[in-house]
């Protein structure tokens, strides 16, 4: 039996596995970098006068990461009752890099989100306070 041949084959398999794992990890890192953190969403709402005039509460899922496809909810209340807006984070293709932004997906009248199932923040005097 030729031990040298077995060592060469084992070395080639080791290098192939090493390269495969490194290429896979680079893709994961790129996806993790592209996100919209909670603080950015809350700052965007404060900066947008159209959004923050009615906003009372914002709800993030418990494991919110801010990546494409995730959702969060903004809730307000008027004379007709509670109104909840569902926003989805979408990936937009720019010239060189894909960017993320959130867009209104649905509006629900008469529905209020359960605060205990979300990380909820209430807008009080221009500041976000965790509920």
Buried (B, 14 or more C-beta within 10 A) or exposed (E): EEEEEEEEEEEEEEEEEEEEEEEEEEEEEEEEEBBBEBEEBBEBBBEEEEBBEBBBBBBBEEEBBBBBEBBBBBBBEEEEEBBBBBBBBBEEEEEEEEBBEBEEEEEBEEEBBEBEEBBBBBBEEEEBEEE
